[in-house]
């Protein structure tokens, strides 16, 4: 785990995000059944999560931390390498084959 100390506001936002996503998971309903939450409540949860994400991003930027909040697969490597592809190489290969 990392040794970053989060402010009280960041801790509150993290807990709020977790609670809202847990509510969404716990109230999951198959498409053919009526959802127990009203559409207005579902939209309010979405709005809250968007505001939380935006504020967390602002706080991380102010603190000089890189925001790495994005979904990851369980088996996805924790570090990745970006490989730049030169499109001219592909065009040249296609020209050679024609």
N, C-alpha and C positions, 0 to 999 in steps of 0.2 A: 504494500500500500504506500501511498505517498505521504510525505510529512508536511503537507500544506495545511496551514491553519485557516479555517474559513471564518468570516465574520458572522455575527449573530444573524444578520439579515440573510446571508447565504445559507446558513443552516436552516432557517425558517423556510426559505424557498425550496430547499431540497426536500424537506419533510412534506411541505404542501404538495409538491409535484408527486411524491411517492403516494401520498394519501389519495390524490385525485386519480392517479393511474390505477391504484388498487380498487377504487370504487368502480372504475370503468371495467376492470377485469372481473370483479365479483358480480357485476350486474350484466355480464355478457348474456345475450339472448340470441338463440338461433333466428335467422331471418324470418321464418314462418310464424314466430310467436311475437306477442306484443311486449315491447320493452317496458320494464317497470319504471324507468325514468321518462319524464316528459321530454319532448324535443327541445323545449326551451332550456331545461336543465342540462341536457347533453351539449347544447351549444354554449351554455355558460361555462361548463367544464372545459370545453375546447378553448374558449376565450381566456380563461384563467391560465391554462397550460401555455398558451402563446405568450401571455404577459410575463409569466414566470420565466420562460425560456429567454425572452428578450432582456429581462432584468438580470438574469444570471450571466448572460453574455456581456452586458454593460459592466457588471461588477468584475468579471474576470478580466476584461479589457483594462479597466481602471487599475486593477491590481498587477497588471503586466503578465497575467497568466494566459496561456494559449487555451482557447475554448475548444475542447475535444469532444463536445457533446454530439454524438451521432450514434445511431444504432450500429451494433456490431453483432456478427454471428458468433456463436460460441466457439467454433473452430477457426475463426479468423485470426491470423497472426496479429500480435500486438504492435508490431512494427511492419511497415511496408515500404517498398521502394517504388518510386514512380519512374517508369521508363519512357523517355521521350521517343516518339516515333516520327521519323522524317518521311513525310508523304512523298517527297520527290523520289525516294528509293523505290517506293511502290509503283510510281508512274514509270520510272525507267525500266523496271522489271516487266511491266505490262507491254511497254513498247518493244522490248527485246523479244517477247514471246509472239508478237503479232507478225 
